[in-house]
Amino acid sequence: MTRTTLTREQIQRYAQLSPFELKNVFIELARQAQADEPGQKEKSSVQMLNAGRGNPNWIATGPREAFFALGHFALEESRRVWTADNLGGMPEQQGAYERFDTFVRCHPGMPGIELLAQCVQLGIQRFAFDKDAWVHELADAVIGDNYPVPDRMLPHGEQVVRGYLADEMFDKRPPEGGLSLFATEGGTAAMCYIFDSLMKNGLLEKGDRIALMVPLFTPYIEIAELDTYGFDVTYIAADKFAETGVREWRYPEEEVAKLEDPEIKLLCLVNPSNPPSLALSSRVAGQIRDIVASKNPNLVIVTDDVYGTFVEGFRSIAADLPRNTLLVYSYSKHYGCTGWRLGVIGLHDDNVIDELIAALPQEEKDRLDKRYGSLSLEPSKIRFIDRLVADSRQVALNHTAGLSLPQQVMMTLFSLFDMLDEGQAYKHRIRAIVHQRLDLLLEGAHMKISQDPQRAGYYIELDLLAEAERVHGTPFADYLQATYEPVDALFRLAQQTGVVLLNGGGFEGPQWSVRVSLANLDDLDYLKIGHHLRVIFDDYVQEWRDTQGG
């Protein structure tokens, strides 16, 4: 192996990019490593292994089959109303369930029909849905012939998704009271809507102090730095060590205690974390709960719980602090559906956000009454969850707001699938997949991590500097810092081995850490990545020894 062909100054400039933009540089270097070398007749043996992005390489097939089967039924319902060549009508509600039951019995061999029938029955049994209204909502929504009404979320779909969140985000112990949901175009749209509406409603102002629990998914960091917001950010770092050279990725009490500052208006976290991929401990959740109860009662919390289903017994902080928390969830990772853009925002009906709006100065209330005045004769009574919907369409287009209805149907079927035995078996299988890949990565890398039962394992963050100190002591770690940029190893990996990883420093983690997605490559690829990482690490060791005279 040789050093990267880039100079230290070039690497320093590239290191200023967001990790997801820097990834494109690594991909280009990896492609160059694959290209023909002058004089060679065969392709390079280098295989590009891109473990930089978290798009899983699995999908849930059953719920998709049920979705397509539902589409066939809905088209039959449409043609029943009106048929003229390629023209159909709108499905009717009266008698919809009986016609669906007949359709199921007449198409026993249709892929997905059995699961679809189970999902429909589950809606009736668990949620006591009116049969005709329930089937009609599904059939009418799947063909997308109407605007979303209500615009925030379809009524039956909202109840189903609320049940799914109760099972998977609240460990079947949801907080008392109602949880209102807003279906969004993935978790990314949810993030944008929340930040925008908090600003629009005067709950956050440019330059306000917020807290981020880091390492953290980079958009939360980058949004806070935008000129639009310019927030004063307090970082709460997961910097505990299990032992010398082995990071625990847990939050010390003194770090969490920073939230006692009443000037901190907003706390953002990803739970389980990204990239360390650990669920928040009960100790930290309890400390935050105590801080809200005694020191900072108006703290607004945004918790992004997309990886919660990968941890047994996961329970969101939204269960402990329902009045203070905006829950963001995306179906993308669990179901392998990043292209569907399925997300949801949950807010408890009794919440501090609505109270803070009601307590704004009269001048601010007047401004907001004018902003939302076209929606209601009593705009001051519009809840924040509904203001999110309106703001997502610049208020004036509120009448056309809402996630597309076929997307809402897919979200509903994914949720119902999870409530069946098949869905639970699927959940345990994908958990096993990521943990198997983690074991193979560590086997190849010969690296040690802390043992933690709350590890989701969707990603792993490996601190190369901590590993250097653990294996070879402080002198070697000091040599690395003095001689190379923290992202040097990633450039070497891409250029020499075709492996693409992300820099943990871009997630406000340790500068010498690397982030590996355990979701998007074949199992044995992670053994190869681990091996390449160990070879690069050993190259550094040899270079250090050479400077010591052997």
DRENKOLBA-880292 format. One record per residue (C-alpha): residue number from 0; z, y, x. Coordinates in steps of 0.25 Angstrom, whole numbers. Each point is the difference from the previous one (the first is absolute). Example, Ala and Ser with C-alpha at 12.3 -4.5 7.8 and 13.67 -1.06 7.14 Angstrom:
% DRENKOLBA-880292
atom n 0 c3 31 c2 -18 c1 49
atom n 1 c3 -2 c2 14 c1 6
This chain:
% DRENKOLBA-880292
atom n 0 c3 0 c2 0 c1 0
atom n 1 c3 -2 c2 14 c1 4
atom n 2 c3 5 c2 14 c1 -5
atom n 3 c3 -7 c2 7 c1 -11
atom n 4 c3 -12 c2 8 c1 4
atom n 5 c3 5 c2 13 c1 -7
atom n 6 c3 8 c2 10 c1 8
atom n 7 c3 14 c2 3 c1 -3
atom n 8 c3 -4 c2 14 c1 -5
atom n 9 c3 -10 c2 -6 c1 -9
atom n 10 c3 10 c2 -9 c1 -6
atom n 11 c3 10 c2 11 c1 -2
atom n 12 c3 -11 c2 8 c1 -8
atom n 13 c3 -2 c2 -13 c1 -9
atom n 14 c3 14 c2 -2 c1 -2
atom n 15 c3 1 c2 13 c1 -8
atom n 16 c3 -8 c2 -7 c1 -11
atom n 17 c3 6 c2 -7 c1 -12
atom n 18 c3 2 c2 -15 c1 2
atom n 19 c3 -11 c2 -3 c1 -11
atom n 20 c3 -10 c2 10 c1 7
atom n 21 c3 4 c2 -5 c1 14
atom n 22 c3 -3 c2 -14 c1 -5
atom n 23 c3 -15 c2 3 c1 -1
atom n 24 c3 0 c2 3 c1 15
atom n 25 c3 6 c2 -13 c1 2
atom n 26 c3 -10 c2 -7 c1 -9
atom n 27 c3 -11 c2 7 c1 8
atom n 28 c3 5 c2 -5 c1 13
atom n 29 c3 2 c2 -14 c1 -5
atom n 30 c3 -14 c2 0 c1 -5
atom n 31 c3 -5 c2 4 c1 14
atom n 32 c3 8 c2 -11 c1 6
atom n 33 c3 -8 c2 -10 c1 -9
atom n 34 c3 -13 c2 6 c1 4
atom n 35 c3 -10 c2 -6 c1 10
atom n 36 c3 3 c2 2 c1 14
atom n 37 c3 -12 c2 4 c1 9
atom n 38 c3 -7 c2 -13 c1 5
atom n 39 c3 8 c2 -9 c1 -10
atom n 40 c3 -9 c2 -9 c1 -9
atom n 41 c3 12 c2 -3 c1 -9
atom n 42 c3 9 c2 8 c1 -8
atom n 43 c3 14 c2 4 c1 5
atom n 44 c3 11 c2 -10 c1 -3
atom n 45 c3 9 c2 11 c1 -4
atom n 46 c3 3 c2 -1 c1 -15
atom n 47 c3 4 c2 13 c1 -7
atom n 48 c3 14 c2 -2 c1 -7
atom n 49 c3 3 c2 12 c1 -9
atom n 50 c3 15 c2 -1 c1 -4
atom n 51 c3 1 c2 15 c1 -2
atom n 52 c3 -2 c2 1 c1 -15
atom n 53 c3 9 c2 -7 c1 -11
atom n 54 c3 -11 c2 -4 c1 -9
atom n 55 c3 3 c2 -15 c1 -3
atom n 56 c3 -10 c2 -11 c1 2
atom n 57 c3 5 c2 -7 c1 -13
atom n 58 c3 -2 c2 2 c1 -15
atom n 59 c3 6 c2 -4 c1 -12
atom n 60 c3 -11 c2 -8 c1 -7
atom n 61 c3 7 c2 -4 c1 -13
atom n 62 c3 3 c2 14 c1 -6
atom n 63 c3 -15 c2 4 c1 3
atom n 64 c3 -5 c2 -12 c1 -7
atom n 65 c3 8 c2 3 c1 -12
atom n 66 c3 -5 c2 15 c1 1
atom n 67 c3 -15 c2 -5 c1 0
atom n 68 c3 3 c2 -10 c1 -12
atom n 69 c3 6 c2 12 c1 -7
atom n 70 c3 -13 c2 7 c1 2
atom n 71 c3 -8 c2 -11 c1 -7
atom n 72 c3 9 c2 1 c1 -12
atom n 73 c3 0 c2 15 c1 -1
atom n 74 c3 -15 c2 0 c1 1
atom n 75 c3 0 c2 -10 c1 -11
atom n 76 c3 9 c2 9 c1 -8
atom n 77 c3 -10 c2 12 c1 2
atom n 78 c3 -12 c2 -8 c1 -4
atom n 79 c3 7 c2 -5 c1 -13
atom n 80 c3 2 c2 15 c1 -4
atom n 81 c3 -14 c2 4 c1 4
atom n 82 c3 -12 c2 -7 c1 6
atom n 83 c3 -14 c2 6 c1 4
atom n 84 c3 -6 c2 -5 c1 12
atom n 85 c3 9 c2 5 c1 11
atom n 86 c3 9 c2 9 c1 -9
atom n 87 c3 14 c2 -4 c1 -5
atom n 88 c3 11 c2 6 c1 -8
atom n 89 c3 15 c2 3 c1 2
atom n 90 c3 9 c2 -12 c1 -2
atom n 91 c3 8 c2 0 c1 -12
atom n 92 c3 15 c2 -2 c1 -1
atom n 93 c3 2 c2 -8 c1 -13
atom n 94 c3 -1 c2 -15 c1 2
atom n 95 c3 -1 c2 2 c1 15
atom n 96 c3 10 c2 -11 c1 4
atom n 97 c3 -6 c2 -10 c1 -9
atom n 98 c3 -14 c2 2 c1 5
atom n 99 c3 6 c2 -1 c1 15
atom n 100 c3 7 c2 -13 c1 -4
atom n 101 c3 -13 c2 -5 c1 -5
atom n 102 c3 -8 c2 5 c1 12
atom n 103 c3 10 c2 -8 c1 9
atom n 104 c3 -1 c2 -13 c1 -7
atom n 105 c3 -16 c2 1 c1 0
atom n 106 c3 0 c2 3 c1 15
atom n 107 c3 9 c2 -10 c1 6
atom n 108 c3 -8 c2 -1 c1 13
atom n 109 c3 -1 c2 15 c1 3
atom n 110 c3 6 c2 4 c1 13
atom n 111 c3 13 c2 8 c1 -2
atom n 112 c3 1 c2 -3 c1 -15
atom n 113 c3 12 c2 -8 c1 1
atom n 114 c3 7 c2 10 c1 8
atom n 115 c3 -4 c2 11 c1 -9
atom n 116 c3 5 c2 -7 c1 -12
atom n 117 c3 14 c2 -2 c1 7
atom n 118 c3 0 c2 15 c1 4
atom n 119 c3 -3 c2 4 c1 -15
atom n 120 c3 11 c2 -10 c1 -5
atom n 121 c3 10 c2 5 c1 11
atom n 122 c3 -2 c2 15 c1 -6
atom n 123 c3 3 c2 -5 c1 -14
atom n 124 c3 12 c2 -8 c1 4
atom n 125 c3 7 c2 8 c1 11
atom n 126 c3 -4 c2 14 c1 -6
atom n 127 c3 -1 c2 -3 c1 -14
atom n 128 c3 -13 c2 7 c1 -1
atom n 129 c3 -8 c2 0 c1 -13
atom n 130 c3 -11 c2 -10 c1 2
atom n 131 c3 -12 c2 8 c1 -5
atom n 132 c3 4 c2 13 c1 6
atom n 133 c3 3 c2 -7 c1 14
atom n 134 c3 -13 c2 -8 c1 0
atom n 135 c3 -8 c2 12 c1 -5
atom n 136 c3 6 c2 9 c1 11
atom n 137 c3 -5 c2 -10 c1 11
atom n 138 c3 -14 c2 -2 c1 -6
atom n 139 c3 -2 c2 15 c1 -3
atom n 140 c3 5 c2 4 c1 14
atom n 141 c3 -7 c2 -11 c1 8
atom n 142 c3 -14 c2 5 c1 -5
atom n 143 c3 4 c2 15 c1 3
atom n 144 c3 -5 c2 6 c1 -13
atom n 145 c3 11 c2 10 c1 -1
atom n 146 c3 7 c2 11 c1 7
atom n 147 c3 14 c2 -5 c1 5
atom n 148 c3 9 c2 3 c1 -12
atom n 149 c3 12 c2 3 c1 2
atom n 150 c3 -6 c2 6 c1 13
atom n 151 c3 13 c2 -4 c1 8
atom n 152 c3 -2 c2 -15 c1 -3
atom n 153 c3 -4 c2 -10 c1 -11
atom n 154 c3 13 c2 -3 c1 -8
atom n 155 c3 -1 c2 -15 c1 1
atom n 156 c3 -4 c2 0 c1 15
atom n 157 c3 12 c2 10 c1 3
atom n 158 c3 9 c2 -10 c1 -6
atom n 159 c3 -5 c2 -12 c1 8
atom n 160 c3 0 c2 8 c1 13
atom n 161 c3 14 c2 5 c1 -3
atom n 162 c3 4 c2 -15 c1 -1
atom n 163 c3 -7 c2 -3 c1 13
atom n 164 c3 7 c2 11 c1 7
atom n 165 c3 13 c2 -5 c1 -6
atom n 166 c3 -3 c2 -14 c1 5
atom n 167 c3 -5 c2 3 c1 14
atom n 168 c3 5 c2 14 c1 4
atom n 169 c3 14 c2 -1 c1 -7
atom n 170 c3 3 c2 -15 c1 2
atom n 171 c3 0 c2 -2 c1 -15
atom n 172 c3 12 c2 10 c1 -1
atom n 173 c3 -7 c2 13 c1 -4
atom n 174 c3 9 c2 12 c1 -1
atom n 175 c3 4 c2 4 c1 -15
atom n 176 c3 -9 c2 9 c1 -7
atom n 177 c3 -15 c2 3 c1 -1
atom n 178 c3 -10 c2 0 c1 11
atom n 179 c3 -13 c2 8 c1 -3
atom n 180 c3 -12 c2 -4 c1 8
atom n 181 c3 -13 c2 7 c1 4
atom n 182 c3 -11 c2 -9 c1 5
atom n 183 c3 -8 c2 6 c1 12
atom n 184 c3 -11 c2 -3 c1 9
atom n 185 c3 8 c2 -7 c1 10
atom n 186 c3 12 c2 4 c1 7
atom n 187 c3 -7 c2 10 c1 8
atom n 188 c3 -3 c2 8 c1 -13
atom n 189 c3 14 c2 -1 c1 -4
atom n 190 c3 4 c2 6 c1 13
atom n 191 c3 -9 c2 12 c1 -2
atom n 192 c3 4 c2 2 c1 -14
atom n 193 c3 14 c2 0 c1 3
atom n 194 c3 0 c2 10 c1 11
atom n 195 c3 -10 c2 9 c1 -8
atom n 196 c3 9 c2 0 c1 -12
atom n 197 c3 13 c2 2 c1 7
atom n 198 c3 -6 c2 13 c1 6
atom n 199 c3 -7 c2 4 c1 -13
atom n 200 c3 13 c2 -1 c1 -7
atom n 201 c3 8 c2 8 c1 10
atom n 202 c3 9 c2 -11 c1 4
atom n 203 c3 -6 c2 1 c1 14
atom n 204 c3 -5 c2 12 c1 7
atom n 205 c3 -7 c2 1 c1 13
atom n 206 c3 9 c2 -1 c1 12
atom n 207 c3 11 c2 -7 c1 -8
atom n 208 c3 8 c2 -11 c1 7
atom n 209 c3 -3 c2 -15 c1 -3
atom n 210 c3 4 c2 -13 c1 7
atom n 211 c3 -9 c2 -11 c1 4
atom n 212 c3 6 c2 -14 c1 3
atom n 213 c3 -8 c2 -4 c1 13
atom n 214 c3 -8 c2 -8 c1 4
atom n 215 c3 -8 c2 4 c1 -12
atom n 216 c3 -14 c2 -2 c1 -6
atom n 217 c3 -8 c2 12 c1 7
atom n 218 c3 -5 c2 7 c1 -12
atom n 219 c3 14 c2 4 c1 -4
atom n 220 c3 2 c2 6 c1 14
atom n 221 c3 -14 c2 7 c1 0
atom n 222 c3 2 c2 5 c1 -14
atom n 223 c3 13 c2 7 c1 4
atom n 224 c3 -7 c2 7 c1 11
atom n 225 c3 -12 c2 6 c1 -8
atom n 226 c3 -1 c2 15 c1 -1
atom n 227 c3 1 c2 -2 c1 -15
atom n 228 c3 15 c2 -5 c1 2
atom n 229 c3 5 c2 3 c1 14
atom n 230 c3 13 c2 -7 c1 -3
atom n 231 c3 12 c2 0 c1 9
atom n 232 c3 1 c2 -15 c1 3
atom n 233 c3 13 c2 -7 c1 3
atom n 234 c3 -3 c2 -14 c1 6
atom n 235 c3 9 c2 -11 c1 -3
atom n 236 c3 -3 c2 -10 c1 11
atom n 237 c3 2 c2 -16 c1 -1
atom n 238 c3 4 c2 0 c1 15
atom n 239 c3 11 c2 -11 c1 0
atom n 240 c3 -1 c2 -11 c1 10
atom n 241 c3 4 c2 -15 c1 -3
atom n 242 c3 2 c2 -2 c1 15
atom n 243 c3 -6 c2 6 c1 13
atom n 244 c3 -15 c2 2 c1 -1
atom n 245 c3 0 c2 -6 c1 -15
atom n 246 c3 -2 c2 11 c1 -10
atom n 247 c3 7 c2 -3 c1 -14
atom n 248 c3 -8 c2 11 c1 -7
atom n 249 c3 13 c2 3 c1 -8
atom n 250 c3 5 c2 14 c1 -3
atom n 251 c3 14 c2 4 c1 6
atom n 252 c3 10 c2 7 c1 -9
atom n 253 c3 -1 c2 13 c1 8
atom n 254 c3 -15 c2 0 c1 -3
atom n 255 c3 1 c2 -2 c1 -15
atom n 256 c3 12 c2 10 c1 0
atom n 257 c3 -11 c2 11 c1 3
atom n 258 c3 -3 c2 -1 c1 -15
atom n 259 c3 14 c2 7 c1 -3
atom n 260 c3 -7 c2 13 c1 3
atom n 261 c3 -2 c2 6 c1 -14
atom n 262 c3 -12 c2 8 c1 6
atom n 263 c3 -8 c2 -13 c1 0
atom n 264 c3 -7 c2 0 c1 -13
atom n 265 c3 -8 c2 -13 c1 1
atom n 266 c3 1 c2 -13 c1 7
atom n 267 c3 -13 c2 -9 c1 2
atom n 268 c3 1 c2 -15 c1 4
atom n 269 c3 -8 c2 -12 c1 0
atom n 270 c3 8 c2 -12 c1 -4
atom n 271 c3 -2 c2 -11 c1 6
atom n 272 c3 -4 c2 9 c1 12
atom n 273 c3 -14 c2 2 c1 5
atom n 274 c3 -1 c2 -4 c1 12
atom n 275 c3 13 c2 -7 c1 3
atom n 276 c3 -1 c2 -7 c1 -14
atom n 277 c3 14 c2 -1 c1 -3
atom n 278 c3 7 c2 2 c1 -14
atom n 279 c3 11 c2 11 c1 0
atom n 280 c3 13 c2 -6 c1 2
atom n 281 c3 11 c2 0 c1 -10
atom n 282 c3 9 c2 8 c1 9
atom n 283 c3 -10 c2 11 c1 2
atom n 284 c3 -4 c2 0 c1 -15
atom n 285 c3 15 c2 1 c1 -3
atom n 286 c3 2 c2 12 c1 10
atom n 287 c3 -12 c2 7 c1 -7
atom n 288 c3 6 c2 -2 c1 -13
atom n 289 c3 14 c2 5 c1 4
atom n 290 c3 -7 c2 13 c1 7
atom n 291 c3 -7 c2 3 c1 -14
atom n 292 c3 13 c2 -2 c1 -7
atom n 293 c3 8 c2 9 c1 9
atom n 294 c3 -8 c2 9 c1 9
atom n 295 c3 -14 c2 2 c1 -5
atom n 296 c3 -1 c2 -3 c1 -15
atom n 297 c3 -14 c2 6 c1 -2
atom n 298 c3 -7 c2 -8 c1 11
atom n 299 c3 -13 c2 -5 c1 -5
atom n 300 c3 -5 c2 -13 c1 6
atom n 301 c3 -14 c2 -5 c1 1
atom n 302 c3 1 c2 -15 c1 3
atom n 303 c3 -14 c2 -8 c1 3
atom n 304 c3 3 c2 -14 c1 -3
atom n 305 c3 -13 c2 -7 c1 1
atom n 306 c3 5 c2 -11 c1 9
atom n 307 c3 12 c2 -3 c1 -8
atom n 308 c3 -6 c2 -13 c1 -5
atom n 309 c3 0 c2 -6 c1 14
atom n 310 c3 16 c2 0 c1 1
atom n 311 c3 8 c2 -10 c1 -8
atom n 312 c3 10 c2 7 c1 -10
atom n 313 c3 -6 c2 14 c1 3
atom n 314 c3 7 c2 11 c1 -7
atom n 315 c3 -6 c2 14 c1 1
atom n 316 c3 9 c2 12 c1 2
atom n 317 c3 -6 c2 5 c1 -13
atom n 318 c3 10 c2 -10 c1 -6
atom n 319 c3 12 c2 6 c1 7
atom n 320 c3 -4 c2 15 c1 -3
atom n 321 c3 -9 c2 -1 c1 -12
atom n 322 c3 3 c2 15 c1 -3
atom n 323 c3 -5 c2 5 c1 13
atom n 324 c3 -11 c2 -9 c1 4
atom n 325 c3 -15 c2 0 c1 -2
atom n 326 c3 -5 c2 -14 c1 1
atom n 327 c3 -14 c2 -2 c1 6
atom n 328 c3 -6 c2 -14 c1 -1
atom n 329 c3 -14 c2 -6 c1 4
atom n 330 c3 -6 c2 -13 c1 -4
atom n 331 c3 -9 c2 0 c1 12
atom n 332 c3 7 c2 -8 c1 11
atom n 333 c3 6 c2 -11 c1 -9
atom n 334 c3 -13 c2 -3 c1 -8
atom n 335 c3 -10 c2 3 c1 11
atom n 336 c3 -6 c2 11 c1 -9
atom n 337 c3 -1 c2 13 c1 8
atom n 338 c3 -13 c2 3 c1 -5
atom n 339 c3 5 c2 0 c1 -15
atom n 340 c3 9 c2 12 c1 3
atom n 341 c3 12 c2 -5 c1 -8
atom n 342 c3 12 c2 8 c1 1
atom n 343 c3 12 c2 5 c1 -9
atom n 344 c3 10 c2 11 c1 1
atom n 345 c3 14 c2 -3 c1 -7
atom n 346 c3 10 c2 10 c1 -4
atom n 347 c3 13 c2 -2 c1 -8
atom n 348 c3 0 c2 7 c1 -13
atom n 349 c3 14 c2 6 c1 4
atom n 350 c3 -3 c2 7 c1 13
atom n 351 c3 4 c2 12 c1 9
atom n 352 c3 -14 c2 5 c1 1
atom n 353 c3 -1 c2 4 c1 -15
atom n 354 c3 14 c2 6 c1 2
atom n 355 c3 -5 c2 8 c1 12
atom n 356 c3 -12 c2 5 c1 -8
atom n 357 c3 9 c2 4 c1 -11
atom n 358 c3 9 c2 8 c1 9
atom n 359 c3 -11 c2 8 c1 7
atom n 360 c3 1 c2 15 c1 -1
atom n 361 c3 -6 c2 6 c1 -12
atom n 362 c3 -11 c2 6 c1 8
atom n 363 c3 -4 c2 -14 c1 4
atom n 364 c3 1 c2 -6 c1 -14
atom n 365 c3 -9 c2 11 c1 -5
atom n 366 c3 -10 c2 -3 c1 11
atom n 367 c3 0 c2 -15 c1 -4
atom n 368 c3 0 c2 2 c1 -15
atom n 369 c3 -13 c2 8 c1 3
atom n 370 c3 -5 c2 -11 c1 9
atom n 371 c3 2 c2 -11 c1 -10
atom n 372 c3 -1 c2 8 c1 -13
atom n 373 c3 -14 c2 -5 c1 -4
atom n 374 c3 7 c2 -14 c1 -1
atom n 375 c3 11 c2 3 c1 -10
atom n 376 c3 6 c2 10 c1 -8
atom n 377 c3 13 c2 -3 c1 7
atom n 378 c3 -4 c2 -2 c1 15
atom n 379 c3 14 c2 1 c1 5
atom n 380 c3 2 c2 -13 c1 -6
atom n 381 c3 -11 c2 -7 c1 7
atom n 382 c3 7 c2 -11 c1 9
atom n 383 c3 -4 c2 0 c1 15
atom n 384 c3 -6 c2 -14 c1 -1
atom n 385 c3 -10 c2 6 c1 -10
atom n 386 c3 -2 c2 13 c1 8
atom n 387 c3 -4 c2 -10 c1 11
atom n 388 c3 -11 c2 -5 c1 -9
atom n 389 c3 -5 c2 14 c1 -3
atom n 390 c3 1 c2 5 c1 14
atom n 391 c3 -9 c2 -11 c1 4
atom n 392 c3 -11 c2 6 c1 -8
atom n 393 c3 3 c2 15 c1 3
atom n 394 c3 7 c2 0 c1 -14
atom n 395 c3 -13 c2 5 c1 -7
atom n 396 c3 -6 c2 -14 c1 1
atom n 397 c3 13 c2 -7 c1 -5
atom n 398 c3 -8 c2 -5 c1 -12
atom n 399 c3 -8 c2 -9 c1 9
atom n 400 c3 11 c2 -4 c1 10
atom n 401 c3 5 c2 -14 c1 2
atom n 402 c3 -4 c2 -12 c1 8
atom n 403 c3 -13 c2 -7 c1 -5
atom n 404 c3 3 c2 -10 c1 -10
atom n 405 c3 -6 c2 -12 c1 7
atom n 406 c3 9 c2 3 c1 11
atom n 407 c3 12 c2 0 c1 -9
atom n 408 c3 -4 c2 -14 c1 -5
atom n 409 c3 -1 c2 -6 c1 13
atom n 410 c3 14 c2 6 c1 4
atom n 411 c3 6 c2 -6 c1 -13
atom n 412 c3 -6 c2 -14 c1 3
atom n 413 c3 5 c2 1 c1 14
atom n 414 c3 14 c2 3 c1 -6
atom n 415 c3 0 c2 -11 c1 -10
atom n 416 c3 -5 c2 -10 c1 10
atom n 417 c3 12 c2 3 c1 9
atom n 418 c3 9 c2 -4 c1 -12
atom n 419 c3 -6 c2 -14 c1 -1
atom n 420 c3 3 c2 -12 c1 9
atom n 421 c3 -14 c2 1 c1 6
atom n 422 c3 3 c2 15 c1 4
atom n 423 c3 13 c2 -4 c1 7
atom n 424 c3 -6 c2 -11 c1 8
atom n 425 c3 -11 c2 10 c1 4
atom n 426 c3 11 c2 10 c1 5
atom n 427 c3 7 c2 -11 c1 8
atom n 428 c3 -13 c2 -4 c1 7
atom n 429 c3 -4 c2 14 c1 4
atom n 430 c3 14 c2 2 c1 6
atom n 431 c3 -2 c2 -13 c1 8
atom n 432 c3 -13 c2 5 c1 5
atom n 433 c3 5 c2 12 c1 6
atom n 434 c3 12 c2 -6 c1 6
atom n 435 c3 -9 c2 -11 c1 6
atom n 436 c3 -8 c2 10 c1 7
atom n 437 c3 12 c2 8 c1 5
atom n 438 c3 5 c2 -13 c1 7
atom n 439 c3 -14 c2 -2 c1 6
atom n 440 c3 -1 c2 14 c1 5
atom n 441 c3 14 c2 -1 c1 7
atom n 442 c3 -3 c2 -14 c1 6
atom n 443 c3 -12 c2 6 c1 6
atom n 444 c3 7 c2 13 c1 5
atom n 445 c3 12 c2 -7 c1 5
atom n 446 c3 8 c2 12 c1 -7
atom n 447 c3 13 c2 0 c1 -7
atom n 448 c3 4 c2 7 c1 -13
atom n 449 c3 13 c2 1 c1 -8
atom n 450 c3 2 c2 -11 c1 -11
atom n 451 c3 1 c2 7 c1 -13
atom n 452 c3 0 c2 -7 c1 -14
atom n 453 c3 -6 c2 13 c1 -6
atom n 454 c3 -12 c2 0 c1 8
atom n 455 c3 -13 c2 1 c1 -8
atom n 456 c3 -9 c2 -4 c1 12
atom n 457 c3 -12 c2 8 c1 -5
atom n 458 c3 0 c2 8 c1 13
atom n 459 c3 8 c2 -1 c1 13
atom n 460 c3 3 c2 11 c1 9
atom n 461 c3 2 c2 -4 c1 15
atom n 462 c3 6 c2 9 c1 10
atom n 463 c3 -7 c2 -2 c1 13
atom n 464 c3 10 c2 9 c1 8
atom n 465 c3 12 c2 -7 c1 -6
atom n 466 c3 -6 c2 -14 c1 4
atom n 467 c3 -3 c2 6 c1 14
atom n 468 c3 15 c2 3 c1 1
atom n 469 c3 4 c2 -13 c1 -6
atom n 470 c3 -8 c2 -9 c1 9
atom n 471 c3 -1 c2 8 c1 13
atom n 472 c3 11 c2 11 c1 -1
atom n 473 c3 0 c2 15 c1 0
atom n 474 c3 -8 c2 2 c1 13
atom n 475 c3 -12 c2 -6 c1 -6
atom n 476 c3 2 c2 8 c1 -13
atom n 477 c3 1 c2 13 c1 8
atom n 478 c3 -13 c2 -4 c1 8
atom n 479 c3 -8 c2 -2 c1 -13
atom n 480 c3 5 c2 14 c1 -6
atom n 481 c3 -3 c2 7 c1 13
atom n 482 c3 -14 c2 -6 c1 3
atom n 483 c3 -7 c2 -2 c1 -14
atom n 484 c3 -1 c2 6 c1 -14
atom n 485 c3 7 c2 -8 c1 -11
atom n 486 c3 -14 c2 -4 c1 -6
atom n 487 c3 -5 c2 -5 c1 13
atom n 488 c3 2 c2 -14 c1 -4
atom n 489 c3 -8 c2 1 c1 -13
atom n 490 c3 -12 c2 6 c1 8
atom n 491 c3 1 c2 -12 c1 9
atom n 492 c3 1 c2 -10 c1 -11
atom n 493 c3 -12 c2 6 c1 -7
atom n 494 c3 -9 c2 2 c1 12
atom n 495 c3 4 c2 -14 c1 7
atom n 496 c3 3 c2 -9 c1 -11
atom n 497 c3 -6 c2 6 c1 -13
atom n 498 c3 13 c2 0 c1 -7
atom n 499 c3 3 c2 13 c1 -9
atom n 500 c3 14 c2 3 c1 -3
atom n 501 c3 7 c2 14 c1 -4
atom n 502 c3 10 c2 8 c1 8
atom n 503 c3 14 c2 0 c1 -5
atom n 504 c3 2 c2 14 c1 5
atom n 505 c3 -9 c2 5 c1 -11
atom n 506 c3 9 c2 -5 c1 -10
atom n 507 c3 12 c2 8 c1 6
atom n 508 c3 4 c2 -13 c1 7
atom n 509 c3 3 c2 -3 c1 15
atom n 510 c3 -12 c2 6 c1 8
atom n 511 c3 -2 c2 -13 c1 7
atom n 512 c3 0 c2 -9 c1 -13
atom n 513 c3 -12 c2 -6 c1 -6
atom n 514 c3 -3 c2 -4 c1 -14
atom n 515 c3 -6 c2 -13 c1 -4
atom n 516 c3 -5 c2 -3 c1 -14
atom n 517 c3 3 c2 -15 c1 -4
atom n 518 c3 -8 c2 0 c1 -12
atom n 519 c3 -15 c2 2 c1 3
atom n 520 c3 -4 c2 -11 c1 11
atom n 521 c3 0 c2 -15 c1 0
atom n 522 c3 13 c2 -7 c1 5
atom n 523 c3 -4 c2 -4 c1 14
atom n 524 c3 -6 c2 14 c1 2
atom n 525 c3 15 c2 4 c1 2
atom n 526 c3 2 c2 -10 c1 10
atom n 527 c3 -12 c2 6 c1 8
atom n 528 c3 5 c2 14 c1 -2
atom n 529 c3 14 c2 -3 c1 5
atom n 530 c3 -6 c2 -7 c1 12
atom n 531 c3 -9 c2 13 c1 3
atom n 532 c3 12 c2 8 c1 -2
atom n 533 c3 8 c2 -8 c1 10
atom n 534 c3 -11 c2 0 c1 10
atom n 535 c3 -1 c2 16 c1 0
atom n 536 c3 16 c2 0 c1 1
atom n 537 c3 -1 c2 -9 c1 12
atom n 538 c3 -11 c2 9 c1 6
atom n 539 c3 10 c2 11 c1 0
atom n 540 c3 11 c2 -8 c1 7
atom n 541 c3 -10 c2 -4 c1 11
atom n 542 c3 -4 c2 15 c1 2
atom n 543 c3 15 c2 4 c1 1
atom n 544 c3 3 c2 -11 c1 10
atom n 545 c3 -12 c2 4 c1 8
atom n 546 c3 6 c2 14 c1 1
atom n 547 c3 13 c2 -7 c1 5
atom n 548 c3 -7 c2 -7 c1 11
atom n 549 c3 -1 c2 -13 c1 -7
